[in-house]
Amino acid sequence: MINLTGQIAIVTGAARGIGAAIAFKLARAGCDLVISDIDAPGASAIAEKIKEMGQDAIAMQADVSTWSQAELLLKESVAKFAKVDILVNNAGITRDNLLMRMSDAEWDSVMAVNLKGTFNCIKAAARTMMKQRRGKIINIASVVGVIGNAGQANYAASKAGIIGLTKSVAKEFGARNIQVNAIAPGYIQTDMTKDLPDSAKEAFLTIIPLQRAGQTEDVANAVLFLVSPLSDYITGQVLHVDGGMVM
Ligand code: NAP
């Protein structure tokens, strides 16, 4: 049983899906939470549920793609809880299209939220974590960032960027006892994937050795391991949570 009592975790994009599952998992392990999302009512609803579980939680509306909002997110979190032990960069979007049809807006928005948003939040949290000489940063990438995907050049590039960012920051922050790792989920059942055509869902299942779609809980379990003391000697790694799809 992993016990994180007294630790403070910030999860971005935590109003639903994988982010909400991560927040609940960390709360059950004893963390107090900052539930951050661009969706303010959604974030508040999750924070309320966490308080009902007996942990402290605040909701913070923040668009991670904007530096000033990431900076404010960290400032208000530290004002409330006096420290930050865990940052989970989970906020992410898709704007799928074939490259020849992809607009500048589709490219730019995905890079801004997924890659720049991760950079912004790491940079905003770094000062506090460096002073503390401890911290765990988890960046949610994707298997698509490793193997690519037709129709997702923007998304795949942003997730591949997150992997490079993770490894670089792990090298920069290691001396300060800050572990930085990425998780690469495969096909996970959330709102993001519910509108995939049935043919695409079936195609995924044929390449997943464990022969099922992943659940948000599967990703949250991996996050719990990577923020716990069980992973204190692990940094700069990409943990695939994909039923064996990519190996
Ligand atoms: P989701 O259900 O779409 O949830 C994403 C959350 O992020 C939403 O609450 C969304 O708010 C929020 N968000 C969007 N833009 C934001 C911004 N600029 N700033 C802050 N929050 C923002 O997605 P999910 O499936 O849980 O995915 C979570 C993460 O896992 C993403 O990084 C995704 O790329 C990654 N991932 C997912 C899968 C999968 O199969 N589902 C696979 C690999 C990786 P709104 O609802 O208002 O947009």
Residues whose N, C-alpha, C, O or C-beta is under 5 A from the ligand:
A	BS01	NAP	G13 A15 R16 G17 I18 G19 D37 I38 D39 A62 D63 V64 S65 N90 A91 G92 I93 V113 I140 A141 S142 P185 G186 Y187 I188 T190 D191 M192 T193
